C-alpha cells in the first residue's frame, strides 16, 4: 500500500512532466507536435518504428534515453514517434493519411510510407527530420548509436539558421 501511494504521489507526476518537448507514441503525436511548432518553430524528428522491431526498441531504450541525446532533442527539436503500422487516421499538413492493409493482420500507415520510404521501401527504424516548413531535411533507415545520434543532431543544430 505504501509503495502504491509513493508511486502515485511522487513518481507518476514526474513521469507525466518529463516530455515537455517530445511527443510519445499516441494517436495524435504528430498533430500535437505540429501545433507546438506553430508557437515555437523547430525541426521535428520523427522516429518511425514498429512494435515487433527489435532495433527500434534498442534505439528507444539506449539511444533516446541517452542524456546527451535527450538534452539535444529537448532544447533544439521536437520529437514524435510514429508507429508505421498504426491503424487510425492521422492528419498531417492538412491531409488525412490512413492505414493500408497489405496482408492478413499486416499493413503500413500511409504517413509512415510518405515520410520514411526510400525508393518506395519503408524499413524500421527510420529517422526523418523535417524543417519548420515540413520539408524533409534528413532521412535515415537503420539503427544509430547514441554517439552517431549526437553527431547528427549537432550537425543539424549547427545548420539550424538555414531552416
N, C-alpha and C positions, 0 to 999 in steps of 0.2 A: 504494500500500500504506500509506503514512504517513497519507494522508487517511482511509482506512478505519479505521485504528487510532485516530486522533484522534476520529473520529465515535463510535466505539464507547465509547471511554474517557471522553469529555467531553460531547458533545452529546446522545447518546441518554439518559443518566441525567437530564440537565436537562429534556429533553422529557417524560420519564415523571413527573417530580415537579412539573411546572408547573400541574397542575389539581387541587389538593388539595380544593377545594370544588365543583368543576364536573365533571359527567359529560359526556363526549363522546358522539358517536353510536356506540353499540354496542347489542348485543341487550338488555342489561339496564340501560340508563342510568337509566330512571325507577325501576326496582326498587332500584338502588343508592342513588339519591338519597333514596328513601323510608326505607331503612334508616338512613342518616346522619341523617335528620331526627328519628328517634326519640331518638337520643342528644343532639342539639342542635337543637331546633325552630327553623326559619327558614322564611320563604316560599320557594317553589320557582318559578323562572322556567323555563317550558317553551317552547322555540323549535321550533315546528312548521314543517318545511321539506320540500322535495323535491329530489332530485338535479338535476332539469332546471331548477330555478327560479333565474334569474339574480339577482333581488333578494335571494333567500336567501343566495346566495354573496357578494353585496356586503355584506350585514349581517355574515356570518361574518368576512369579510376586513377590513372597515373599522370596523364598529361594535363587535363583541365583542372585537376586538383593540385598541381604543382603551384606553390605560392607565387613564383615569378610569373608564370603564365596567367594565373588568376588575377594577379595585380594589374598586368598589362591589359587584359580584357576588361577589367573593371574600370580603368581610367580612360582608355583610348578607343574602345569598341563597344558595340552591343553584341550580345551572343544569343543565338536561338538554335535550339536543336530541332531538327525535322526528321521524323521517322519516315523513311522512304516507302513504308508500307502502311502509312496511316490511312484509315478508311473514310474519314469525314472530309467534306469540302473545306478548302482554305481559300480565303480571299487575299490576293497579292497584287498590288498595283492596279486595283480596280477590276481584276479578272478573277473568276472563280475557277479553281483547279480541283479536280476530283481524283479519287482512287480508280484505277483501271485494272480490273482483274485480268490475269493472263494465264490462268490455270486454276485447278481446284485449290481453294484456300491459299492462293498466292496472287500477288499483283504489285503494282507500283503506283505511287501517287504522281499525278501529272506535274505537280510543282517540283518534286524531287527530280524528276526527269528533266524538266525545263531548266532548272538551275544547275544540276550536277552532272548531267550527261556529257561525256567527252566522246566525240564521234558517234553519237547516238547511243552510247552504252553508259549505264549508271552502275557504279561499283561502290561498295561500302568499305570503310568510311570515306566520305568525300567532304572536303572543306571548300566552302565558297565564301568569298569576301566581296561584298558589294559596296559601292560608294553611296553618298547621300542621294544620288540620282538613280540608284538601283542598277547601275552598270556593274557588270562583273569585272572586278579588278584582279581576282586570283581564283583559280580552281585547281584543286589537287585531290586526286583519288589515291588513297592509301594511308598508311599509318605514318604519323610523325612522332618523334620522341619529344620530350619536354624541351631539350636543348634546341632541336630543329624548330619547334613552335616559337620559342623565344626569339630566335634569329629571324624568323619570318615576320613576327609581329613588330620587332624592332625596325626591320627594313620598311615595312608598310607605314609605320609611325613616322619614320624619317621623311617619307614622301607624302605625308598627310596634307601638306599645303596644296598639293595638286588635286586633291579630291575633297 
